[in-house]
Amino acid sequence: MFGMADSDPTGGLWNWAAQSSLSGDRVHGALAGALERTVVPLGPDPVDGAVLCDVYRVGGDFPTLIDVYLAPENIAESTAASAVAVRLEIEIMLPDDTLDPTRYVLAAPDGSLRPVHVDEVETDDGPERRRARPCTAAGTACGGSRYKPVDDPGRPAAA
């Protein structure tokens, strides 16, 4: 797990995975629109005040990895990911606020955020994530999160 959504232990570093194969230009444009800031590729000549963004591909169900450097501290990571998901019309996965290494937050194209669990395999190209599924109340490590698990579809909701 890279960091925790909205706790910002990394000083402006966000690590996301997108469910589609995307170009860097498309991601940069969506991120710039969501943040209302200049976004440039990671490189030797950064632009003053710009957000840096590296986009690369791996395998799995979320094949585009998006690393955002110098992310603004006044915007919650989950809010930014949600806005980018809406602009790109795809799902974006970001780390959640638990210590469970299989649990993430999924930002949907409709702007909603929900907790999921995913199978992750580390490869030479980066982490591949597969088989995202809803986080249910059965996950004991997930109860303390601000992203509440969904009720198990086989059990009625608690009153």
Rosetta constraint file for C-alpha pairs under 8 A:
AtomPair CA 1 CA 95 HARMONIC 6.56 0.50
AtomPair CA 1 CA 101 HARMONIC 5.54 0.50
AtomPair CA 2 CA 15 HARMONIC 6.65 0.50
AtomPair CA 2 CA 95 HARMONIC 6.76 0.50
AtomPair CA 3 CA 7 HARMONIC 8.00 0.50
AtomPair CA 3 CA 8 HARMONIC 7.27 0.50
AtomPair CA 3 CA 9 HARMONIC 6.70 0.50
AtomPair CA 3 CA 10 HARMONIC 6.90 0.50
AtomPair CA 3 CA 14 HARMONIC 7.58 0.50
AtomPair CA 3 CA 15 HARMONIC 7.74 0.50
AtomPair CA 3 CA 95 HARMONIC 6.07 0.50
AtomPair CA 3 CA 96 HARMONIC 7.80 0.50
AtomPair CA 4 CA 8 HARMONIC 6.75 0.50
AtomPair CA 4 CA 9 HARMONIC 7.37 0.50
AtomPair CA 4 CA 95 HARMONIC 5.21 0.50
AtomPair CA 4 CA 96 HARMONIC 5.05 0.50
AtomPair CA 4 CA 97 HARMONIC 4.78 0.50
AtomPair CA 4 CA 98 HARMONIC 7.21 0.50
AtomPair CA 5 CA 76 HARMONIC 7.88 0.50
AtomPair CA 5 CA 77 HARMONIC 5.94 0.50
AtomPair CA 5 CA 78 HARMONIC 6.29 0.50
AtomPair CA 5 CA 94 HARMONIC 6.89 0.50
AtomPair CA 5 CA 95 HARMONIC 5.48 0.50
AtomPair CA 5 CA 96 HARMONIC 4.88 0.50
AtomPair CA 5 CA 97 HARMONIC 5.57 0.50
AtomPair CA 6 CA 76 HARMONIC 5.41 0.50
AtomPair CA 6 CA 77 HARMONIC 5.39 0.50
AtomPair CA 6 CA 78 HARMONIC 6.63 0.50
AtomPair CA 6 CA 97 HARMONIC 7.60 0.50
AtomPair CA 7 CA 97 HARMONIC 7.37 0.50
AtomPair CA 8 CA 12 HARMONIC 6.58 0.50
AtomPair CA 8 CA 13 HARMONIC 7.59 0.50
AtomPair CA 11 CA 70 HARMONIC 7.54 0.50
AtomPair CA 11 CA 71 HARMONIC 7.99 0.50
AtomPair CA 11 CA 73 HARMONIC 7.90 0.50
AtomPair CA 12 CA 68 HARMONIC 7.69 0.50
AtomPair CA 12 CA 69 HARMONIC 5.92 0.50
AtomPair CA 12 CA 70 HARMONIC 4.77 0.50
AtomPair CA 12 CA 71 HARMONIC 4.32 0.50
AtomPair CA 12 CA 72 HARMONIC 6.35 0.50
AtomPair CA 12 CA 73 HARMONIC 6.44 0.50
AtomPair CA 13 CA 67 HARMONIC 7.14 0.50
AtomPair CA 13 CA 68 HARMONIC 5.58 0.50
AtomPair CA 13 CA 69 HARMONIC 4.80 0.50
AtomPair CA 13 CA 70 HARMONIC 6.30 0.50
AtomPair CA 13 CA 71 HARMONIC 6.03 0.50
AtomPair CA 14 CA 66 HARMONIC 7.92 0.50
AtomPair CA 14 CA 67 HARMONIC 5.74 0.50
AtomPair CA 14 CA 68 HARMONIC 4.95 0.50
AtomPair CA 14 CA 69 HARMONIC 6.73 0.50
AtomPair CA 14 CA 71 HARMONIC 7.09 0.50
AtomPair CA 14 CA 77 HARMONIC 7.09 0.50
AtomPair CA 14 CA 94 HARMONIC 7.99 0.50
AtomPair CA 15 CA 65 HARMONIC 7.30 0.50
AtomPair CA 15 CA 66 HARMONIC 5.82 0.50
AtomPair CA 15 CA 67 HARMONIC 4.65 0.50
AtomPair CA 15 CA 68 HARMONIC 6.44 0.50
AtomPair CA 15 CA 94 HARMONIC 6.50 0.50
AtomPair CA 15 CA 95 HARMONIC 7.56 0.50
AtomPair CA 16 CA 65 HARMONIC 5.83 0.50
AtomPair CA 16 CA 66 HARMONIC 5.02 0.50
AtomPair CA 16 CA 67 HARMONIC 6.42 0.50
AtomPair CA 16 CA 81 HARMONIC 7.96 0.50
AtomPair CA 16 CA 92 HARMONIC 6.52 0.50
AtomPair CA 16 CA 93 HARMONIC 5.53 0.50
AtomPair CA 16 CA 94 HARMONIC 4.79 0.50
AtomPair CA 16 CA 95 HARMONIC 7.54 0.50
AtomPair CA 17 CA 62 HARMONIC 5.51 0.50
AtomPair CA 17 CA 63 HARMONIC 6.90 0.50
AtomPair CA 17 CA 64 HARMONIC 5.58 0.50
AtomPair CA 17 CA 65 HARMONIC 4.49 0.50
AtomPair CA 17 CA 66 HARMONIC 5.97 0.50
AtomPair CA 17 CA 92 HARMONIC 5.61 0.50
AtomPair CA 17 CA 93 HARMONIC 5.08 0.50
AtomPair CA 17 CA 94 HARMONIC 6.70 0.50
AtomPair CA 18 CA 22 HARMONIC 7.96 0.50
AtomPair CA 18 CA 62 HARMONIC 4.96 0.50
AtomPair CA 18 CA 63 HARMONIC 6.40 0.50
AtomPair CA 18 CA 64 HARMONIC 5.07 0.50
AtomPair CA 18 CA 65 HARMONIC 6.37 0.50
AtomPair CA 18 CA 66 HARMONIC 7.50 0.50
AtomPair CA 18 CA 90 HARMONIC 7.09 0.50
AtomPair CA 18 CA 91 HARMONIC 6.00 0.50
AtomPair CA 18 CA 92 HARMONIC 4.49 0.50
AtomPair CA 18 CA 93 HARMONIC 6.34 0.50
AtomPair CA 19 CA 61 HARMONIC 5.89 0.50
AtomPair CA 19 CA 62 HARMONIC 3.93 0.50
AtomPair CA 19 CA 63 HARMONIC 6.20 0.50
AtomPair CA 19 CA 64 HARMONIC 6.89 0.50
AtomPair CA 19 CA 90 HARMONIC 6.35 0.50
AtomPair CA 19 CA 91 HARMONIC 5.52 0.50
AtomPair CA 19 CA 92 HARMONIC 6.29 0.50
AtomPair CA 19 CA 93 HARMONIC 7.99 0.50
AtomPair CA 20 CA 61 HARMONIC 7.75 0.50
AtomPair CA 20 CA 62 HARMONIC 6.23 0.50
AtomPair CA 20 CA 63 HARMONIC 6.17 0.50
AtomPair CA 20 CA 64 HARMONIC 6.41 0.50
AtomPair CA 20 CA 90 HARMONIC 7.01 0.50
AtomPair CA 21 CA 57 HARMONIC 7.25 0.50
AtomPair CA 21 CA 62 HARMONIC 7.99 0.50
AtomPair CA 21 CA 63 HARMONIC 5.89 0.50
AtomPair CA 21 CA 64 HARMONIC 5.46 0.50
AtomPair CA 22 CA 26 HARMONIC 6.68 0.50
AtomPair CA 22 CA 27 HARMONIC 6.89 0.50
AtomPair CA 22 CA 64 HARMONIC 6.30 0.50
AtomPair CA 23 CA 27 HARMONIC 6.46 0.50
AtomPair CA 23 CA 55 HARMONIC 7.49 0.50
AtomPair CA 24 CA 28 HARMONIC 5.98 0.50
AtomPair CA 24 CA 41 HARMONIC 7.71 0.50
AtomPair CA 24 CA 54 HARMONIC 7.46 0.50
AtomPair CA 24 CA 55 HARMONIC 5.38 0.50
AtomPair CA 24 CA 56 HARMONIC 7.75 0.50
AtomPair CA 25 CA 29 HARMONIC 6.10 0.50
AtomPair CA 26 CA 30 HARMONIC 6.31 0.50
AtomPair CA 26 CA 88 HARMONIC 7.99 0.50
AtomPair CA 27 CA 31 HARMONIC 6.03 0.50
AtomPair CA 27 CA 55 HARMONIC 7.64 0.50
AtomPair CA 27 CA 88 HARMONIC 7.73 0.50
AtomPair CA 28 CA 32 HARMONIC 5.95 0.50
AtomPair CA 28 CA 39 HARMONIC 5.74 0.50
AtomPair CA 28 CA 40 HARMONIC 6.78 0.50
AtomPair CA 28 CA 41 HARMONIC 7.66 0.50
AtomPair CA 28 CA 53 HARMONIC 6.95 0.50
AtomPair CA 29 CA 33 HARMONIC 6.20 0.50
AtomPair CA 29 CA 39 HARMONIC 7.48 0.50
AtomPair CA 30 CA 34 HARMONIC 6.18 0.50
AtomPair CA 30 CA 84 HARMONIC 5.55 0.50
AtomPair CA 30 CA 87 HARMONIC 5.85 0.50
AtomPair CA 30 CA 88 HARMONIC 6.64 0.50
AtomPair CA 31 CA 35 HARMONIC 6.03 0.50
AtomPair CA 31 CA 39 HARMONIC 7.01 0.50
AtomPair CA 31 CA 80 HARMONIC 7.71 0.50
AtomPair CA 31 CA 84 HARMONIC 5.80 0.50
AtomPair CA 32 CA 36 HARMONIC 5.38 0.50
AtomPair CA 32 CA 37 HARMONIC 5.17 0.50
AtomPair CA 32 CA 38 HARMONIC 5.62 0.50
AtomPair CA 32 CA 39 HARMONIC 5.40 0.50
AtomPair CA 33 CA 37 HARMONIC 7.20 0.50
AtomPair CA 34 CA 80 HARMONIC 6.26 0.50
AtomPair CA 34 CA 83 HARMONIC 5.61 0.50
AtomPair CA 34 CA 84 HARMONIC 6.06 0.50
AtomPair CA 35 CA 75 HARMONIC 7.90 0.50
AtomPair CA 35 CA 80 HARMONIC 6.85 0.50
AtomPair CA 37 CA 50 HARMONIC 6.70 0.50
AtomPair CA 37 CA 51 HARMONIC 7.13 0.50
AtomPair CA 38 CA 49 HARMONIC 7.61 0.50
AtomPair CA 38 CA 50 HARMONIC 4.95 0.50
AtomPair CA 38 CA 51 HARMONIC 6.21 0.50
AtomPair CA 39 CA 50 HARMONIC 5.48 0.50
AtomPair CA 39 CA 51 HARMONIC 4.70 0.50
AtomPair CA 39 CA 52 HARMONIC 5.76 0.50
AtomPair CA 39 CA 53 HARMONIC 6.69 0.50
AtomPair CA 40 CA 46 HARMONIC 7.49 0.50
AtomPair CA 40 CA 47 HARMONIC 7.47 0.50
AtomPair CA 40 CA 50 HARMONIC 6.63 0.50
AtomPair CA 40 CA 51 HARMONIC 6.37 0.50
AtomPair CA 40 CA 52 HARMONIC 5.16 0.50
AtomPair CA 40 CA 53 HARMONIC 6.09 0.50
AtomPair CA 41 CA 52 HARMONIC 5.60 0.50
AtomPair CA 41 CA 53 HARMONIC 5.01 0.50
AtomPair CA 41 CA 54 HARMONIC 5.73 0.50
AtomPair CA 42 CA 46 HARMONIC 7.32 0.50
AtomPair CA 42 CA 52 HARMONIC 5.28 0.50
AtomPair CA 42 CA 53 HARMONIC 5.52 0.50
AtomPair CA 42 CA 54 HARMONIC 5.40 0.50
AtomPair CA 46 CA 50 HARMONIC 7.32 0.50
AtomPair CA 46 CA 52 HARMONIC 7.55 0.50
AtomPair CA 50 CA 70 HARMONIC 7.71 0.50
AtomPair CA 51 CA 68 HARMONIC 7.06 0.50
AtomPair CA 51 CA 69 HARMONIC 6.13 0.50
AtomPair CA 51 CA 70 HARMONIC 5.34 0.50
AtomPair CA 51 CA 71 HARMONIC 5.93 0.50
AtomPair CA 51 CA 72 HARMONIC 7.78 0.50
AtomPair CA 52 CA 68 HARMONIC 5.82 0.50
AtomPair CA 52 CA 69 HARMONIC 4.93 0.50
AtomPair CA 52 CA 70 HARMONIC 6.32 0.50
AtomPair CA 52 CA 71 HARMONIC 7.82 0.50
AtomPair CA 53 CA 66 HARMONIC 6.90 0.50
AtomPair CA 53 CA 67 HARMONIC 5.60 0.50
AtomPair CA 53 CA 68 HARMONIC 4.52 0.50
AtomPair CA 53 CA 69 HARMONIC 6.06 0.50
AtomPair CA 54 CA 66 HARMONIC 5.86 0.50
AtomPair CA 54 CA 67 HARMONIC 5.11 0.50
AtomPair CA 54 CA 68 HARMONIC 6.57 0.50
AtomPair CA 55 CA 64 HARMONIC 6.78 0.50
AtomPair CA 55 CA 65 HARMONIC 5.72 0.50
AtomPair CA 55 CA 66 HARMONIC 4.74 0.50
AtomPair CA 55 CA 67 HARMONIC 6.50 0.50
AtomPair CA 56 CA 64 HARMONIC 5.72 0.50
AtomPair CA 56 CA 65 HARMONIC 5.36 0.50
AtomPair CA 56 CA 66 HARMONIC 6.80 0.50
AtomPair CA 57 CA 63 HARMONIC 5.36 0.50
AtomPair CA 57 CA 64 HARMONIC 4.60 0.50
AtomPair CA 57 CA 65 HARMONIC 5.95 0.50
AtomPair CA 57 CA 125 HARMONIC 7.68 0.50
AtomPair CA 58 CA 62 HARMONIC 7.94 0.50
AtomPair CA 58 CA 63 HARMONIC 4.82 0.50
AtomPair CA 58 CA 64 HARMONIC 6.34 0.50
AtomPair CA 58 CA 65 HARMONIC 7.21 0.50
AtomPair CA 58 CA 125 HARMONIC 5.84 0.50
AtomPair CA 58 CA 126 HARMONIC 6.25 0.50
AtomPair CA 58 CA 127 HARMONIC 7.19 0.50
AtomPair CA 58 CA 128 HARMONIC 6.25 0.50
AtomPair CA 59 CA 63 HARMONIC 5.01 0.50
AtomPair CA 59 CA 128 HARMONIC 5.51 0.50
AtomPair CA 59 CA 129 HARMONIC 7.85 0.50
AtomPair CA 60 CA 128 HARMONIC 4.88 0.50
AtomPair CA 60 CA 129 HARMONIC 5.26 0.50
AtomPair CA 60 CA 130 HARMONIC 5.40 0.50
AtomPair CA 61 CA 128 HARMONIC 7.51 0.50
AtomPair CA 61 CA 129 HARMONIC 5.95 0.50
AtomPair CA 61 CA 130 HARMONIC 4.99 0.50
AtomPair CA 61 CA 131 HARMONIC 7.19 0.50
AtomPair CA 62 CA 92 HARMONIC 7.97 0.50
AtomPair CA 62 CA 93 HARMONIC 7.93 0.50
AtomPair CA 62 CA 128 HARMONIC 7.11 0.50
AtomPair CA 62 CA 129 HARMONIC 5.95 0.50
AtomPair CA 62 CA 130 HARMONIC 7.13 0.50
AtomPair CA 63 CA 128 HARMONIC 7.11 0.50
AtomPair CA 63 CA 129 HARMONIC 7.92 0.50
AtomPair CA 75 CA 79 HARMONIC 6.92 0.50
AtomPair CA 75 CA 80 HARMONIC 6.83 0.50
AtomPair CA 76 CA 80 HARMONIC 6.39 0.50
AtomPair CA 77 CA 81 HARMONIC 6.10 0.50
AtomPair CA 78 CA 82 HARMONIC 5.99 0.50
AtomPair CA 78 CA 94 HARMONIC 7.63 0.50
AtomPair CA 78 CA 107 HARMONIC 7.58 0.50
AtomPair CA 78 CA 113 HARMONIC 7.78 0.50
AtomPair CA 79 CA 83 HARMONIC 6.22 0.50
AtomPair CA 80 CA 84 HARMONIC 6.20 0.50
AtomPair CA 81 CA 85 HARMONIC 6.06 0.50
AtomPair CA 81 CA 92 HARMONIC 6.70 0.50
AtomPair CA 81 CA 94 HARMONIC 7.59 0.50
AtomPair CA 81 CA 107 HARMONIC 6.34 0.50
AtomPair CA 82 CA 86 HARMONIC 6.30 0.50
AtomPair CA 82 CA 92 HARMONIC 7.64 0.50
AtomPair CA 82 CA 107 HARMONIC 4.98 0.50
AtomPair CA 82 CA 108 HARMONIC 6.77 0.50
AtomPair CA 82 CA 109 HARMONIC 7.56 0.50
AtomPair CA 82 CA 111 HARMONIC 5.04 0.50
AtomPair CA 82 CA 112 HARMONIC 6.88 0.50
AtomPair CA 82 CA 113 HARMONIC 7.11 0.50
AtomPair CA 83 CA 87 HARMONIC 6.29 0.50
AtomPair CA 83 CA 111 HARMONIC 6.50 0.50
AtomPair CA 84 CA 88 HARMONIC 6.03 0.50
AtomPair CA 85 CA 89 HARMONIC 5.58 0.50
AtomPair CA 85 CA 90 HARMONIC 5.28 0.50
AtomPair CA 85 CA 91 HARMONIC 5.68 0.50
AtomPair CA 85 CA 92 HARMONIC 5.88 0.50
AtomPair CA 85 CA 107 HARMONIC 6.19 0.50
AtomPair CA 85 CA 108 HARMONIC 6.01 0.50
AtomPair CA 85 CA 109 HARMONIC 5.00 0.50
AtomPair CA 85 CA 110 HARMONIC 7.81 0.50
AtomPair CA 85 CA 111 HARMONIC 6.83 0.50
AtomPair CA 86 CA 90 HARMONIC 6.96 0.50
AtomPair CA 86 CA 108 HARMONIC 7.09 0.50
AtomPair CA 86 CA 109 HARMONIC 4.38 0.50
AtomPair CA 86 CA 110 HARMONIC 5.89 0.50
AtomPair CA 86 CA 111 HARMONIC 5.70 0.50
AtomPair CA 87 CA 109 HARMONIC 7.62 0.50
AtomPair CA 88 CA 109 HARMONIC 7.41 0.50
AtomPair CA 89 CA 108 HARMONIC 7.92 0.50
AtomPair CA 89 CA 109 HARMONIC 4.68 0.50
AtomPair CA 89 CA 110 HARMONIC 7.83 0.50
AtomPair CA 90 CA 108 HARMONIC 6.50 0.50
AtomPair CA 90 CA 109 HARMONIC 5.10 0.50
AtomPair CA 91 CA 106 HARMONIC 6.54 0.50
AtomPair CA 91 CA 107 HARMONIC 5.56 0.50
AtomPair CA 91 CA 108 HARMONIC 4.63 0.50
AtomPair CA 91 CA 109 HARMONIC 5.82 0.50
AtomPair CA 92 CA 106 HARMONIC 5.75 0.50
AtomPair CA 92 CA 107 HARMONIC 5.10 0.50
AtomPair CA 92 CA 108 HARMONIC 6.70 0.50
AtomPair CA 93 CA 104 HARMONIC 6.37 0.50
AtomPair CA 93 CA 105 HARMONIC 5.71 0.50
AtomPair CA 93 CA 106 HARMONIC 4.59 0.50
AtomPair CA 93 CA 107 HARMONIC 6.22 0.50
AtomPair CA 94 CA 104 HARMONIC 5.70 0.50
AtomPair CA 94 CA 105 HARMONIC 5.34 0.50
AtomPair CA 94 CA 106 HARMONIC 6.53 0.50
AtomPair CA 94 CA 107 HARMONIC 7.80 0.50
AtomPair CA 95 CA 103 HARMONIC 7.23 0.50
AtomPair CA 95 CA 104 HARMONIC 4.71 0.50
AtomPair CA 95 CA 105 HARMONIC 6.04 0.50
AtomPair CA 96 CA 103 HARMONIC 6.55 0.50
AtomPair CA 96 CA 104 HARMONIC 4.78 0.50
AtomPair CA 96 CA 105 HARMONIC 5.33 0.50
AtomPair CA 96 CA 115 HARMONIC 7.63 0.50
AtomPair CA 96 CA 145 HARMONIC 7.98 0.50
AtomPair CA 96 CA 147 HARMONIC 7.88 0.50
AtomPair CA 97 CA 145 HARMONIC 5.95 0.50
AtomPair CA 97 CA 146 HARMONIC 7.43 0.50
AtomPair CA 97 CA 147 HARMONIC 7.99 0.50
AtomPair CA 98 CA 103 HARMONIC 7.48 0.50
AtomPair CA 98 CA 141 HARMONIC 7.24 0.50
AtomPair CA 98 CA 142 HARMONIC 6.57 0.50
AtomPair CA 98 CA 144 HARMONIC 7.37 0.50
AtomPair CA 98 CA 145 HARMONIC 6.06 0.50
AtomPair CA 99 CA 141 HARMONIC 7.51 0.50
AtomPair CA 100 CA 141 HARMONIC 6.35 0.50
AtomPair CA 100 CA 142 HARMONIC 7.34 0.50
AtomPair CA 102 CA 117 HARMONIC 5.23 0.50
AtomPair CA 102 CA 118 HARMONIC 5.43 0.50
AtomPair CA 102 CA 119 HARMONIC 6.52 0.50
AtomPair CA 102 CA 120 HARMONIC 7.17 0.50
AtomPair CA 103 CA 115 HARMONIC 6.89 0.50
AtomPair CA 103 CA 116 HARMONIC 5.68 0.50
AtomPair CA 103 CA 117 HARMONIC 4.44 0.50
AtomPair CA 103 CA 118 HARMONIC 6.55 0.50
AtomPair CA 103 CA 135 HARMONIC 7.59 0.50
AtomPair CA 103 CA 142 HARMONIC 7.99 0.50
AtomPair CA 104 CA 115 HARMONIC 5.76 0.50
AtomPair CA 104 CA 116 HARMONIC 5.41 0.50
AtomPair CA 104 CA 117 HARMONIC 6.15 0.50
AtomPair CA 104 CA 118 HARMONIC 7.51 0.50
AtomPair CA 105 CA 113 HARMONIC 6.38 0.50
AtomPair CA 105 CA 114 HARMONIC 5.52 0.50
AtomPair CA 105 CA 115 HARMONIC 4.48 0.50
AtomPair CA 105 CA 116 HARMONIC 5.99 0.50
AtomPair CA 105 CA 147 HARMONIC 7.66 0.50
AtomPair CA 106 CA 113 HARMONIC 5.55 0.50
AtomPair CA 106 CA 114 HARMONIC 5.34 0.50
AtomPair CA 106 CA 115 HARMONIC 6.06 0.50
AtomPair CA 106 CA 116 HARMONIC 6.51 0.50
AtomPair CA 107 CA 111 HARMONIC 6.29 0.50
AtomPair CA 107 CA 112 HARMONIC 5.81 0.50
AtomPair CA 107 CA 113 HARMONIC 4.66 0.50
AtomPair CA 107 CA 114 HARMONIC 6.84 0.50
AtomPair CA 108 CA 112 HARMONIC 5.36 0.50
AtomPair CA 108 CA 113 HARMONIC 6.37 0.50
AtomPair CA 113 CA 147 HARMONIC 7.95 0.50
AtomPair CA 114 CA 134 HARMONIC 7.73 0.50
AtomPair CA 114 CA 147 HARMONIC 6.49 0.50
AtomPair CA 114 CA 148 HARMONIC 7.80 0.50
AtomPair CA 114 CA 149 HARMONIC 7.94 0.50
AtomPair CA 115 CA 134 HARMONIC 6.30 0.50
AtomPair CA 115 CA 135 HARMONIC 5.47 0.50
AtomPair CA 115 CA 147 HARMONIC 5.95 0.50
AtomPair CA 115 CA 148 HARMONIC 7.05 0.50
AtomPair CA 115 CA 149 HARMONIC 6.34 0.50
AtomPair CA 116 CA 132 HARMONIC 6.10 0.50
AtomPair CA 116 CA 133 HARMONIC 5.30 0.50
AtomPair CA 116 CA 134 HARMONIC 4.40 0.50
AtomPair CA 116 CA 135 HARMONIC 4.59 0.50
AtomPair CA 117 CA 132 HARMONIC 5.62 0.50
AtomPair CA 117 CA 133 HARMONIC 5.44 0.50
AtomPair CA 117 CA 134 HARMONIC 6.28 0.50
AtomPair CA 117 CA 135 HARMONIC 5.72 0.50
AtomPair CA 118 CA 129 HARMONIC 6.27 0.50
AtomPair CA 118 CA 130 HARMONIC 5.86 0.50
AtomPair CA 118 CA 131 HARMONIC 5.52 0.50
AtomPair CA 118 CA 132 HARMONIC 4.43 0.50
AtomPair CA 118 CA 133 HARMONIC 6.47 0.50
AtomPair CA 119 CA 129 HARMONIC 5.68 0.50
AtomPair CA 119 CA 130 HARMONIC 5.20 0.50
AtomPair CA 119 CA 131 HARMONIC 6.02 0.50
AtomPair CA 119 CA 132 HARMONIC 7.15 0.50
AtomPair CA 120 CA 127 HARMONIC 6.44 0.50
AtomPair CA 120 CA 128 HARMONIC 5.60 0.50
AtomPair CA 120 CA 129 HARMONIC 4.54 0.50
AtomPair CA 120 CA 130 HARMONIC 6.39 0.50
AtomPair CA 121 CA 127 HARMONIC 5.67 0.50
AtomPair CA 121 CA 128 HARMONIC 5.29 0.50
AtomPair CA 121 CA 129 HARMONIC 6.64 0.50
AtomPair CA 122 CA 126 HARMONIC 5.87 0.50
AtomPair CA 122 CA 127 HARMONIC 4.38 0.50
AtomPair CA 122 CA 128 HARMONIC 6.26 0.50
AtomPair CA 123 CA 127 HARMONIC 5.79 0.50
AtomPair CA 123 CA 128 HARMONIC 6.96 0.50
AtomPair CA 134 CA 149 HARMONIC 7.64 0.50
AtomPair CA 134 CA 150 HARMONIC 6.97 0.50
AtomPair CA 135 CA 139 HARMONIC 7.05 0.50
AtomPair CA 135 CA 142 HARMONIC 7.87 0.50
AtomPair CA 135 CA 149 HARMONIC 5.07 0.50
AtomPair CA 135 CA 150 HARMONIC 6.13 0.50
AtomPair CA 136 CA 149 HARMONIC 4.76 0.50
AtomPair CA 136 CA 150 HARMONIC 4.78 0.50
AtomPair CA 136 CA 151 HARMONIC 5.49 0.50
AtomPair CA 136 CA 152 HARMONIC 5.27 0.50
AtomPair CA 137 CA 142 HARMONIC 7.58 0.50
AtomPair CA 137 CA 143 HARMONIC 7.24 0.50
AtomPair CA 137 CA 149 HARMONIC 5.13 0.50
AtomPair CA 137 CA 150 HARMONIC 6.11 0.50
AtomPair CA 137 CA 151 HARMONIC 5.68 0.50
AtomPair CA 137 CA 152 HARMONIC 6.37 0.50
AtomPair CA 138 CA 152 HARMONIC 7.38 0.50
AtomPair CA 139 CA 143 HARMONIC 7.24 0.50
AtomPair CA 139 CA 149 HARMONIC 7.99 0.50
AtomPair CA 142 CA 148 HARMONIC 7.59 0.50
AtomPair CA 142 CA 149 HARMONIC 6.90 0.50
AtomPair CA 143 CA 148 HARMONIC 6.85 0.50
AtomPair CA 143 CA 149 HARMONIC 7.14 0.50
AtomPair CA 151 CA 155 HARMONIC 7.04 0.50
AtomPair CA 151 CA 156 HARMONIC 7.28 0.50
AtomPair CA 151 CA 157 HARMONIC 5.79 0.50
AtomPair CA 152 CA 156 HARMONIC 7.51 0.50
AtomPair CA 152 CA 157 HARMONIC 7.88 0.50
